[in-house]
């Protein structure tokens, strides 16, 4: 009963969200905690007074006092919450808590600002810090992916389309495709960061009337001092198209990661068994009842989280639809969308990096899976060789189609069927036919593409 009462009184913290106890790293999540938000709002309030000082409206002495108290250790979030319980207004509670500590310098706190000047600018700082850490994680993933592509530059495996055997590919080229996509994601955020990380400080409806004749200069001083972009025009809020672009990028990156991990999960299937997650054979358990299981659990975990990230796209679009110069319908939603999606993306990126770092690649199994196709995956190569010998493409295709169908129906090697075909036998020698059935001889410019992709990726993350 005592414990129940303590819980009701809020004296015992009880983790509720899986983000509290299962997913994401503390370093990243600290950006979006209550303390992280509180610190950045204090930073914004301090920057406002600093800008007023630069414009001569506040003395250096008064700013010095504000600088001393604009710290979470002095103006605590706990005190702000106490005041908010009475005022029912978070930013008013913040300014009152600051004024309590500022003494006579308190007159200039929040001077000329509206609440959302503080809120949106602080959120811009949270987004900026999030992007920097997400970018770091993405670069780590790109490096691991590029190294994996180079290591498997010449590792021949079966290419598959429609879930069916196609023609030979290299595992290096498969990973290069992933790598180049990740580089594009890096380019996207580098190009978009300036548009996304933007605050605002022109008051209640964006006119700057409360800031006076130097309103635009004041806004520029504040935002550049904080390392943020300066908007041309706003309402009371930063345009939510900026948040939409950030969320869209996060959804896009989560999809790239899931695409990689889904492929690994498929390649780890028992009947394929070419690539898979590392597994600690001394300690790790795959199943509580099937002792033999080695499941791609980290890939599955991250794929599930990627789907949660993408689910935040719809409310983000809807949060852009505010009435007139603003309403508050977006606020509660954004406390979830921005924090949860970014923290989960950090987790997904870290797990994808770990999977690729510890990936096992079975080159012998890859070759065995090609051989088990009885030469069918080389039908394209034979067809092209016949064309080089003067056979029309249409005739060559029909000969190989018929030969392939016969190979399948009789369960015979395609090379044996081809060797008995009159047209093929007159155009290709046994030596040429055997060379045409060698998978390494039908890889095109794969190695060249891997090399170029890896070089591009390494340059991008310098």
ZAMARGU-4260 file (C-alpha; in steps of 0.2 Angstrom, whole numbers, plus 5000, padded with zeros to 4 digits):
<rodrens>
0) 5000/5000/5000 | 5014/5012/5004 | 5023/5008/4988 | 5006/5011/4978 | 5004/5028/4987
5) 5022/5033/4983 | 5019/5029/4965 | 5004/5039/4965 | 5013/5054/4973 | 5026/5053/4959
10) 5040/5049/4972 | 5046/5033/4963 | 5050/5034/4945 | 5043/5019/4935 | 5050/5017/4917
15) 5035/5016/4905 | 5042/5018/4887 | 5053/5005/4880 | 5064/5020/4876 | 5067/5021/4894
20) 5074/5004/4897 | 5077/4995/4881 | 5081/5006/4865 | 5093/5020/4861 | 5108/5026/4870
25) 5108/5038/4884 | 5120/5050/4876 | 5107/5053/4862 | 5092/5052/4872 | 5099/5066/4884
30) 5096/5078/4870 | 5077/5075/4871 | 5075/5073/4890 | 5066/5085/4901 | 5083/5091/4906
35) 5089/5093/4889 | 5074/5103/4884 | 5076/5114/4899 | 5095/5117/4896 | 5092/5123/4879
40) 5078/5134/4883 | 5089/5143/4896 | 5102/5144/4882 | 5089/5153/4871 | 5084/5165/4885
45) 5102/5169/4889 | 5105/5172/4870 | 5091/5184/4870 | 5098/5195/4883 | 5115/5194/4875
50) 5108/5200/4859 | 5100/5215/4868 | 5116/5219/4876 | 5125/5219/4859 | 5112/5231/4853
55) 5114/5242/4869 | 5097/5239/4877 | 5104/5229/4892 | 5120/5233/4902 | 5135/5221/4902
60) 5132/5220/4921 | 5114/5214/4919 | 5119/5201/4906 | 5133/5195/4917 | 5120/5191/4930
65) 5109/5182/4918 | 5124/5172/4911 | 5127/5166/4929 | 5110/5160/4933 | 5105/5153/4915
70) 5111/5136/4920 | 5101/5120/4925 | 5110/5119/4941 | 5104/5136/4946 | 5087/5138/4938
75) 5082/5120/4940 | 5069/5111/4930 | 5061/5105/4946 | 5058/5123/4951 | 5050/5127/4934
80) 5038/5112/4936 | 5033/5119/4953 | 5029/5136/4946 | 5020/5128/4930 | 5009/5118/4942
85) 5002/5135/4947 | 5003/5145/4931 | 4999/5131/4919 | 5011/5139/4907 | 5028/5131/4904
90) 5038/5146/4897 | 5030/5158/4910 | 5036/5146/4923 | 5053/5147/4916 | 5055/5165/4916
95) 5048/5167/4934 | 5061/5154/4940 | 5075/5164/4931 | 5068/5180/4939 | 5069/5173/4956
100) 5088/5170/4954 | 5092/5185/4944 | 5089/5199/4956 | 5088/5216/4949 | 5094/5210/4932
105) 5077/5200/4931 | 5069/5215/4922 | 5076/5210/4905 | 5072/5191/4906 | 5061/5186/4891
110) 5062/5205/4884 | 5052/5206/4868 | 5049/5188/4866 | 5034/5177/4865 | 5034/5159/4872
115) 5036/5151/4855 | 5052/5161/4851 | 5060/5151/4865 | 5051/5134/4862 | 5055/5133/4843
120) 5072/5140/4845 | 5076/5127/4858 | 5069/5113/4848 | 5080/5119/4833 | 5095/5116/4845
125) 5089/5099/4849 | 5087/5095/4831 | 5104/5102/4827 | 5112/5091/4840 | 5102/5076/4835
130) 5107/5079/4817 | 5126/5080/4822 | 5125/5064/4831 | 5115/5055/4818 | 5127/5060/4805
135) 5141/5053/4815 | 5132/5037/4816 | 5128/5037/4798 | 5147/5040/4794 | 5152/5025/4805
140) 5139/5014/4795 | 5146/5020/4778 | 5163/5016/4783 | 5159/4998/4789 | 5148/4996/4773
145) 5162/5002/4762 | 5175/4991/4770 | 5163/4976/4768 | 5161/4980/4750 | 5179/4981/4746
150) 5183/4965/4756 | 5170/4956/4745 | 5174/4964/4729 | 5177/4948/4720 | 5166/4936/4731
155) 5154/4928/4718 | 5136/4924/4723 | 5120/4921/4715 | 5110/4937/4710 | 5091/4935/4712
160) 5076/4944/4705 | 5058/4940/4709 | 5065/4929/4723 | 5072/4917/4709 | 5090/4914/4703
165) 5095/4927/4690 | 5113/4929/4685 | 5130/4930/4695 | 5134/4945/4705 | 5147/4949/4718
170) 5143/4951/4736 | 5154/4967/4735 | 5143/4974/4722 | 5127/4971/4733 | 5135/4980/4747
175) 5141/4994/4736 | 5123/4997/4732 | 5119/4999/4750 | 5135/5010/4753 | 5130/5022/4739
180) 5113/5024/4745 | 5119/5028/4762 | 5131/5041/4755 | 5116/5049/4746 | 5107/5050/4763
185) 5123/5058/4770 | 5122/5071/4756 | 5104/5074/4759 | 5106/5079/4777 | 5121/5090/4773
190) 5111/5099/4760 | 5095/5100/4771 | 5103/5105/4788 | 5103/5123/4784 | 5085/5123/4780
195) 5080/5112/4795 | 5090/5120/4809 | 5081/5136/4810 | 5075/5146/4825 | 5064/5162/4825
200) 5062/5177/4836 | 5050/5189/4828 | 5036/5188/4841 | 5018/5183/4843 | 5013/5184/4824
205) 5030/5186/4816 | 5030/5205/4814 | 5044/5209/4826 | 5034/5223/4833 | 5038/5218/4851
210) 5056/5218/4847 | 5057/5236/4841 | 5065/5244/4826 | 5080/5232/4827 | 5070/5217/4827
215) 5078/5208/4812 | 5095/5212/4819 | 5090/5206/4836 | 5084/5189/4828 | 5100/5187/4818
220) 5111/5190/4833 | 5102/5177/4844 | 5101/5164/4830 | 5118/5165/4824 | 5125/5166/4842
225) 5116/5149/4844 | 5123/5142/4828 | 5106/5142/4820 | 5099/5148/4803 | 5089/5164/4802
230) 5072/5163/4793 | 5066/5176/4781 | 5048/5176/4787 | 5038/5166/4800 | 5022/5166/4809
235) 5023/5163/4828 | 5031/5147/4824 | 5045/5140/4813 | 5037/5133/4797 | 5034/5115/4800
240) 5040/5110/4782 | 5057/5111/4791 | 5052/5097/4803 | 5043/5088/4789 | 5060/5087/4779
245) 5069/5081/4795 | 5057/5068/4798 | 5056/5063/4780 | 5075/5061/4780 | 5074/5050/4796
250) 5061/5039/4788 | 5072/5038/4772 | 5087/5032/4782 | 5077/5020/4792 | 5071/5012/4776
255) 5089/5011/4769 | 5094/5002/4785 | 5079/4990/4785 | 5083/4987/4766 | 5100/4981/4771
260) 5095/4971/4786 | 5080/4963/4777 | 5092/4957/4764 | 5104/4950/4777 | 5089/4941/4785
265) 5084/4933/4768 | 5102/4928/4765 | 5103/4920/4782 | 5088/4909/4778 | 5092/4890/4781
270) 5090/4886/4763 | 5101/4900/4757 | 5114/4902/4771 | 5126/4913/4762 | 5127/4928/4774
275) 5121/4931/4792 | 5123/4940/4809 | 5137/4935/4820 | 5132/4924/4834 | 5141/4921/4851
280) 5141/4902/4851 | 5147/4901/4869 | 5133/4911/4877 | 5120/4917/4865 | 5103/4908/4864
285) 5092/4907/4848 | 5077/4899/4855 | 5070/4893/4872 | 5065/4876/4864 | 5075/4874/4848
290) 5093/4873/4854 | 5100/4874/4836 | 5093/4891/4831 | 5104/4905/4827 | 5091/4919/4823
295) 5095/4936/4815 | 5088/4944/4830 | 5097/4961/4829 | 5092/4963/4811 | 5074/4959/4815
300) 5074/4971/4830 | 5080/4985/4820 | 5068/4982/4806 | 5054/4983/4818 | 5060/5000/4825
305) 5062/5007/4807 | 5044/5004/4805 | 5040/5014/4821 | 5051/5028/4814 | 5041/5029/4798
310) 5025/5029/4807 | 5029/5046/4814 | 5028/5054/4796 | 5009/5055/4796 | 5007/5066/4812
315) 5022/5076/4806 | 5013/5081/4790 | 4997/5085/4800 | 5007/5095/4813 | 5011/5107/4799
320) 4992/5111/4797 | 4990/5125/4810 | 4976/5138/4811 | 4981/5156/4805 | 4997/5161/4813
325) 4997/5146/4825 | 4988/5135/4836 | 4994/5122/4849 | 4988/5106/4841 | 5006/5102/4835
330) 5014/5104/4852 | 5010/5088/4861 | 5012/5077/4846 | 5029/5084/4842 | 5035/5080/4860
335) 5033/5062/4853 | 5037/5063/4835 | 5054/5072/4835 | 5061/5064/4851 | 5056/5046/4848
340) 5060/5045/4829 | 5077/5052/4831 | 5082/5042/4846 | 5075/5026/4837 | 5085/5030/4822
345) 5101/5032/4832 | 5097/5015/4838 | 5094/5007/4821 | 5110/5015/4814 | 5120/5008/4828
350) 5112/4991/4826 | 5115/4990/4807 | 5133/4995/4810 | 5135/4981/4822 | 5127/4968/4811
355) 5138/4973/4796 | 5154/4973/4807 | 5151/4956/4814 | 5143/4948/4798 | 5149/4931/4792
360) 5150/4928/4774 | 5151/4910/4767 | 5159/4910/4750 | 5159/4892/4748 | 5140/4891/4751
365) 5138/4905/4738 | 5147/4895/4725 | 5137/4879/4730 | 5121/4888/4728 | 5126/4893/4710
370) 5131/4876/4706 | 5115/4869/4712 | 5106/4879/4698 | 5114/4867/4686 | 5121/4881/4675
375) 5104/4889/4672 | 5111/4906/4678 | 5123/4906/4664 | 5110/4905/4650 | 5112/4924/4647
380) 5131/4922/4645 | 5128/4908/4632 | 5115/4918/4623 | 5127/4933/4621 | 5141/4922/4616
385) 5130/4915/4602 | 5126/4933/4596 | 5145/4937/4595 | 5146/4922/4584 | 5133/4929/4572
390) 5117/4922/4578 | 5102/4934/4580 | 5098/4939/4597 | 5080/4932/4595 | 5086/4915/4589
395) 5099/4914/4602 | 5086/4918/4616 | 5074/4905/4609 | 5088/4891/4608 | 5093/4895/4627
400) 5075/4896/4632 | 5071/4879/4625 | 5087/4872/4632 | 5084/4879/4649 | 5066/4872/4650
405) 5073/4855/4645 | 5087/4856/4658 | 5073/4860/4671 | 5062/4846/4665 | 5075/4833/4664
410) 5085/4839/4680 | 5101/4839/4669 | 5115/4852/4668 | 5112/4865/4655 | 5129/4863/4648
415) 5125/4845/4644 | 5109/4851/4635 | 5119/4865/4626 | 5133/4853/4620 | 5120/4842/4611
420) 5111/4857/4603 | 5116/4858/4584 | 5116/4877/4583 | 5126/4879/4599 | 5138/4865/4595
425) 5142/4873/4578 | 5145/4890/4585 | 5154/4887/4602 | 5169/4874/4605 | 5168/4864/4621
430) 5182/4875/4628 | 5172/4891/4624 | 5156/4883/4631 | 5165/4878/4647 | 5172/4895/4649
435) 5154/4903/4647 | 5148/4892/4661 | 5161/4899/4673 | 5152/4912/4684 | 5168/4923/4686
440) 5167/4926/4668 | 5150/4935/4668 | 5153/4949/4681 | 5154/4963/4669 | 5161/4979/4677
445) 5157/4974/4695 | 5174/4976/4702 | 5176/4993/4694 | 5159/4999/4701 | 5164/4993/4719
450) 5181/5002/4718 | 5173/5018/4713 | 5159/5017/4725 | 5171/5013/4740 | 5182/5028/4735
455) 5167/5039/4734 | 5161/5034/4751 | 5178/5036/4759 | 5179/5054/4752 | 5162/5058/4759
460) 5165/5053/4777 | 5182/5062/4778
</rodrens>
